[in-house]
């Protein structure tokens, strides 16, 4: 055993001598090459390890971010209602709007209180409720545009006919400024510019108030004019009075005659065209009524070419005219009826 160890030591010393021997270049270069290879291998192994670690550090957060997102898509939190359980209030059949003299930031936090105050102000029935659809900044940052809907309390039901009738009356009173939205001004400011956006069965407004009924004579709808304007564009007092004066001149009214008109939008919107101007004639003395109706029909036909004398920039273009050639209305003295024509007529060229 000792002889073997001694032999190993002798070999090791001989190899070392060979390496140190300058006269043996082959052995020296071989050892140098092995050393370089070993160093390069360690260098590249370390570099690959560093690249691998950096790559994992970048990829792992991305992978973990993707999995929660997918999990959220497949299984939404219980606090969020399912899409099929939500109610699309934007499709409500009754919608209206108004403006508040308050910035949006001060109104948004009080949305629930605003809904309650609108409900009480309009005097709605208990089977309905108010839902605020949107709160938007108006033309100025100090004002807010409010859009709301009136819907049934129970989902899947419709507003009753009686409730709709009462609601239409409340809306008309607001439009004609016979009533106001009574909101807490310290919270919401003063409301103004009430408009109806949607209402089933249409909406009608009487700019000059209710049509008077004389003790004798005649009152009835003799003419319907369709204009490419909205109710809100004609409703202001100055335009309404101007429209009445223009039509009175066009129809060549007699001193005992006067006209009133009703503005109607069959879609139930006061902000969308067209508007139908329903012209009512009131006569307070005994006349040949049928002769007067024929006279109005002739005048309307001849003046239709110049837009019935109405300025296009103010009232828009006349898109249709329907003339009543019979005695549709309330005849307050049967003796007034002289050769009436029993059937109505519409002039196709004017419609």
C-alpha positions as CSV (number, residue, x, y, z in Angstrom):
1,X,0.0,0.0,0.0
2,X,2.8,2.3,0.9
3,X,4.5,1.4,-2.3
4,X,1.4,2.4,-4.3
5,X,1.0,5.8,-2.6
6,X,4.7,6.5,-3.1
7,X,4.3,5.7,-6.8
8,X,1.3,8.1,-7.1
9,X,3.4,10.8,-5.5
10,X,6.2,10.2,-7.9
11,X,3.8,10.4,-10.9
12,X,2.3,13.6,-9.7
13,X,5.7,15.2,-9.2
14,X,6.7,14.0,-12.6
15,X,3.6,15.6,-14.2
16,X,4.3,18.8,-12.4
17,X,7.8,18.8,-13.6
18,X,6.7,18.2,-17.1
19,X,4.3,21.1,-16.9
20,X,7.0,23.3,-15.5
21,X,9.5,22.2,-18.0
22,X,9.9,24.9,-20.7
23,X,11.3,22.3,-23.0
24,X,7.9,20.5,-23.1
25,X,5.5,23.0,-24.8
26,X,2.9,20.4,-25.8
27,X,2.0,19.6,-22.3
28,X,1.8,23.2,-21.2
29,X,-0.5,24.3,-24.1
30,X,-2.8,21.4,-23.4
31,X,-3.2,22.4,-19.8
32,X,-3.8,26.0,-20.8
33,X,-6.5,25.0,-23.3
34,X,-8.3,22.9,-20.7
35,X,-8.2,25.8,-18.2
36,X,-9.7,28.3,-20.8
37,X,-12.5,25.9,-21.7
38,X,-13.3,25.4,-18.1
39,X,-13.4,29.2,-17.5
40,X,-15.5,29.9,-20.6
41,X,-18.0,27.1,-19.6
42,X,-18.4,28.6,-16.2
43,X,-18.8,32.1,-17.7
44,X,-21.5,31.1,-20.2
45,X,-23.3,29.0,-17.6
46,X,-23.5,31.9,-15.2
47,X,-24.7,34.2,-18.0
48,X,-27.4,31.8,-19.0
49,X,-28.5,31.5,-15.4
50,X,-28.8,35.3,-15.1
51,X,-30.8,35.6,-18.3
52,X,-33.1,32.8,-17.2
53,X,-33.7,34.5,-13.8
54,X,-34.4,37.9,-15.4
55,X,-36.8,36.3,-18.0
56,X,-38.7,34.5,-15.2
57,X,-38.9,37.7,-13.2
58,X,-40.6,39.5,-16.2
59,X,-42.8,36.7,-17.3
60,X,-44.2,35.4,-13.9
61,X,-46.0,38.7,-12.9
62,X,-47.6,38.8,-16.4
63,X,-48.7,35.2,-16.1
64,X,-50.2,35.8,-12.6
65,X,-52.0,38.9,-13.9
66,X,-53.6,37.0,-16.7
67,X,-55.1,34.3,-14.6
68,X,-57.1,36.5,-12.2
69,X,-58.5,38.5,-15.2
70,X,-59.7,35.3,-16.8
71,X,-61.1,34.1,-13.4
72,X,-63.0,37.5,-13.1
73,X,-64.5,37.1,-16.5
74,X,-65.7,33.6,-15.9
75,X,-67.0,34.2,-12.4
76,X,-67.9,37.8,-11.6
77,X,-68.1,38.9,-8.0
78,X,-71.5,38.3,-6.3
79,X,-71.8,42.1,-5.6
80,X,-72.2,42.7,-9.4
81,X,-75.7,41.8,-10.7
82,X,-75.9,39.4,-13.6
83,X,-76.5,41.1,-17.0
84,X,-79.9,39.3,-17.4
85,X,-81.0,40.7,-14.0
86,X,-80.5,44.4,-14.7
87,X,-83.3,46.6,-15.9
88,X,-82.7,48.8,-18.9
89,X,-84.2,52.0,-17.6
90,X,-82.9,53.9,-20.7
91,X,-85.7,52.1,-22.7
92,X,-88.4,53.5,-20.3
93,X,-91.5,54.8,-22.2
94,X,-91.7,58.0,-20.0
95,X,-88.6,60.2,-19.9
96,X,-88.0,63.9,-19.2
97,X,-85.2,66.3,-18.5
98,X,-84.4,69.6,-16.8
99,X,-81.4,71.7,-15.8
100,X,-80.1,72.6,-12.4
101,X,-78.0,75.6,-11.3
102,X,-75.5,73.4,-9.5
103,X,-72.3,71.6,-10.7
104,X,-72.4,67.9,-11.4
105,X,-70.0,67.2,-8.6
106,X,-72.4,68.5,-6.0
107,X,-75.4,66.7,-7.5
108,X,-74.0,63.2,-8.1
109,X,-73.6,62.4,-4.4
110,X,-77.3,63.2,-3.8
111,X,-78.8,61.2,-6.7
112,X,-81.2,59.3,-4.4
113,X,-82.5,62.4,-2.7
114,X,-83.0,64.1,-6.1
115,X,-85.2,61.1,-7.3
116,X,-87.3,61.4,-4.1
117,X,-87.8,65.1,-4.6
118,X,-88.8,64.8,-8.3
119,X,-91.3,62.1,-7.3
120,X,-92.9,64.3,-4.7
121,X,-92.9,67.4,-6.9
122,X,-94.7,65.7,-9.8
123,X,-97.2,64.0,-7.4
124,X,-96.8,60.6,-8.9
125,X,-98.9,57.6,-8.0
126,X,-97.5,54.9,-5.6
127,X,-97.2,52.3,-8.3
128,X,-94.5,54.4,-10.1
129,X,-91.0,55.6,-9.2
130,X,-88.4,58.1,-10.5
131,X,-85.0,56.9,-11.8
132,X,-82.3,59.4,-12.7
133,X,-80.8,58.2,-15.9
134,X,-77.9,60.6,-16.2
135,X,-76.3,63.7,-14.7
136,X,-74.2,65.6,-17.2
137,X,-72.3,68.9,-17.2
138,X,-74.4,71.5,-19.0
139,X,-73.1,74.4,-21.2
140,X,-71.3,75.7,-18.1
141,X,-69.5,73.8,-15.3
142,X,-71.8,75.4,-12.9
143,X,-74.9,73.7,-14.3
144,X,-76.2,70.2,-14.6
145,X,-78.4,68.5,-17.2
146,X,-80.7,65.9,-15.5
147,X,-82.5,63.1,-17.4
148,X,-84.9,60.9,-15.5
149,X,-87.5,58.2,-16.2
150,X,-90.8,57.4,-14.6
151,X,-91.1,53.6,-14.4
152,X,-93.4,51.1,-12.6
153,X,-92.3,50.1,-9.1
154,X,-92.6,46.4,-10.0
155,X,-90.4,45.2,-12.9
156,X,-92.2,43.6,-15.8
157,X,-95.3,45.8,-15.4
158,X,-96.5,48.9,-17.3
159,X,-97.7,52.2,-16.0
160,X,-101.5,52.2,-15.8
161,X,-103.6,54.3,-18.1
162,X,-104.9,56.4,-15.2
163,X,-101.3,57.1,-14.0
164,X,-100.3,58.1,-17.5
165,X,-103.2,60.5,-17.8
166,X,-102.3,62.2,-14.5
167,X,-98.6,62.2,-15.4
168,X,-99.2,63.8,-18.8
169,X,-101.2,66.5,-17.1
170,X,-98.4,67.2,-14.6
171,X,-95.8,67.3,-17.5
172,X,-98.0,69.8,-19.5
173,X,-98.4,72.0,-16.5
174,X,-94.6,72.1,-16.1
175,X,-94.2,72.8,-19.8
176,X,-96.8,75.6,-19.8
177,X,-95.2,76.9,-16.5
178,X,-98.4,76.6,-14.6
179,X,-96.4,74.6,-12.0
180,X,-92.8,74.2,-11.1
181,X,-90.4,71.5,-9.8
182,X,-90.2,72.1,-6.1
183,X,-86.7,71.0,-5.2
184,X,-84.6,72.0,-2.3
185,X,-82.6,74.9,-3.7
186,X,-79.9,74.7,-1.1
187,X,-79.1,71.1,-2.3
188,X,-79.9,71.3,-6.0
189,X,-80.2,74.9,-7.0
190,X,-83.2,76.3,-9.0
191,X,-84.5,73.9,-11.7
192,X,-85.4,75.3,-15.1
193,X,-85.9,74.3,-18.8
194,X,-88.2,71.3,-18.2
195,X,-88.6,69.1,-21.4
196,X,-90.3,65.8,-22.2
197,X,-88.2,63.3,-24.1
198,X,-90.6,60.4,-24.5
199,X,-94.2,59.9,-23.7
200,X,-96.5,57.2,-25.0
201,X,-99.4,58.5,-27.0
202,X,-97.8,61.9,-27.8
203,X,-97.7,65.2,-25.9
204,X,-99.6,68.4,-26.6
205,X,-99.2,71.9,-25.3
206,X,-101.5,75.0,-25.5
207,X,-99.1,78.0,-25.7
208,X,-101.9,80.6,-25.2
209,X,-103.8,78.6,-22.6
210,X,-107.1,76.7,-22.8
211,X,-109.2,77.4,-25.9
212,X,-112.2,79.6,-24.9
213,X,-115.8,78.4,-25.6
214,X,-118.1,81.4,-26.3
215,X,-121.8,81.4,-25.3
216,X,-122.8,81.0,-28.9
217,X,-120.9,80.6,-32.2
218,X,-118.4,78.0,-33.2
219,X,-115.2,76.5,-32.0
220,X,-113.3,73.8,-33.7
221,X,-110.1,72.5,-35.3
222,X,-110.0,73.8,-38.9
223,X,-106.4,73.4,-39.9
224,X,-103.3,71.2,-39.0
225,X,-99.9,72.4,-40.1
226,X,-96.7,70.2,-39.8
227,X,-93.5,72.1,-39.3
228,X,-89.9,70.7,-39.1
229,X,-89.4,72.3,-35.7
230,X,-89.8,71.0,-32.2
231,X,-92.3,72.1,-29.5
232,X,-89.5,73.7,-27.5
233,X,-88.5,75.9,-30.4
234,X,-92.0,77.4,-30.8
235,X,-93.3,77.3,-27.3
236,X,-91.6,80.5,-25.9
237,X,-94.2,83.3,-25.6
238,X,-92.7,85.6,-28.2
239,X,-92.6,82.9,-30.9
240,X,-96.0,81.5,-30.0
241,X,-97.6,85.0,-30.2
242,X,-95.7,85.7,-33.5
243,X,-97.0,82.4,-35.0
244,X,-100.6,83.3,-34.0
245,X,-100.3,86.8,-35.5
246,X,-98.8,85.4,-38.8
247,X,-101.6,82.8,-39.2
248,X,-104.2,85.4,-38.4
249,X,-102.9,87.6,-41.3
250,X,-102.6,84.7,-43.7
251,X,-106.2,83.5,-43.0
252,X,-107.7,87.0,-43.3
253,X,-109.6,86.7,-40.1
254,X,-112.7,88.8,-39.5
255,X,-113.1,90.9,-36.3
256,X,-115.5,88.4,-34.8
257,X,-113.0,85.5,-35.4
258,X,-109.9,84.5,-33.5
259,X,-107.6,81.5,-33.6
260,X,-105.9,79.4,-31.0
261,X,-103.4,76.6,-31.6
262,X,-102.1,73.5,-29.9
263,X,-98.6,72.1,-30.4
264,X,-98.4,68.4,-30.7
265,X,-95.6,65.8,-31.1
266,X,-97.0,62.3,-31.7
267,X,-93.8,60.7,-30.5
268,X,-94.2,62.4,-27.1
269,X,-91.1,64.6,-27.4
270,X,-90.9,68.4,-26.9
271,X,-87.3,68.5,-28.2
272,X,-87.5,66.5,-31.4
273,X,-89.3,67.5,-34.7
274,X,-91.8,67.6,-36.2
275,X,-94.5,69.6,-34.5
276,X,-98.1,69.6,-35.6
277,X,-99.8,73.0,-35.2
278,X,-103.5,72.3,-34.6
279,X,-105.3,75.6,-35.5
280,X,-108.6,76.2,-33.7
281,X,-111.1,78.8,-35.0
282,X,-113.5,80.6,-32.5
283,X,-116.4,82.6,-34.0
284,X,-118.6,84.6,-31.7
285,X,-121.4,85.7,-34.0
286,X,-123.9,84.1,-36.5
287,X,-122.2,83.5,-39.8
288,X,-122.3,81.2,-42.8
289,X,-119.9,78.8,-41.3
290,X,-119.5,76.5,-44.3
291,X,-118.7,79.5,-46.4
292,X,-115.9,80.6,-44.0
293,X,-114.4,77.1,-44.0
294,X,-114.3,77.0,-47.8
295,X,-112.7,80.5,-47.7
296,X,-109.9,79.2,-45.3
297,X,-109.3,76.2,-47.5
298,X,-108.8,78.4,-50.6
299,X,-106.5,80.8,-48.8
300,X,-104.4,78.0,-47.4
301,X,-104.0,76.4,-50.8
302,X,-102.9,79.6,-52.5
303,X,-100.5,80.6,-49.7
304,X,-98.8,77.3,-49.3
305,X,-96.3,78.2,-51.9
306,X,-94.8,80.9,-49.7
307,X,-94.7,78.7,-46.6
308,X,-98.0,80.2,-45.3
309,X,-96.2,83.5,-44.7
310,X,-94.0,81.9,-42.0
311,X,-90.3,82.7,-41.8
312,X,-88.2,79.6,-42.5
313,X,-85.5,80.7,-40.1
314,X,-88.0,81.0,-37.2
315,X,-90.7,78.4,-37.8
316,X,-89.0,76.1,-40.3
317,X,-90.6,74.7,-43.4
318,X,-94.2,73.7,-43.8
319,X,-94.1,69.9,-44.4
320,X,-97.8,69.2,-44.5
321,X,-101.2,70.9,-44.3
322,X,-104.5,69.2,-43.5
323,X,-107.7,71.3,-44.0
324,X,-111.0,70.4,-42.4
325,X,-113.8,71.1,-44.9
326,X,-116.6,69.9,-42.6
327,X,-118.0,71.2,-39.3
328,X,-115.7,69.3,-37.0
329,X,-116.0,71.1,-33.7
330,X,-118.5,72.4,-31.3
331,X,-121.5,74.2,-32.9
332,X,-123.0,76.3,-30.2
333,X,-126.1,77.4,-32.2
334,X,-127.6,74.8,-34.6
335,X,-128.9,77.6,-36.8
336,X,-125.3,78.4,-37.8
337,X,-125.1,75.2,-39.8
338,X,-125.7,76.1,-43.5
339,X,-125.2,73.3,-46.1
340,X,-122.5,71.4,-44.2
341,X,-120.2,69.0,-46.0
342,X,-120.4,65.7,-44.0
343,X,-116.9,64.2,-44.9
344,X,-113.5,65.6,-44.2
345,X,-111.0,66.1,-46.9
346,X,-107.2,66.3,-47.1
347,X,-105.5,68.1,-50.0
348,X,-102.8,65.5,-51.2
349,X,-100.7,68.2,-52.9
350,X,-100.2,69.9,-49.5
351,X,-99.7,66.8,-47.4
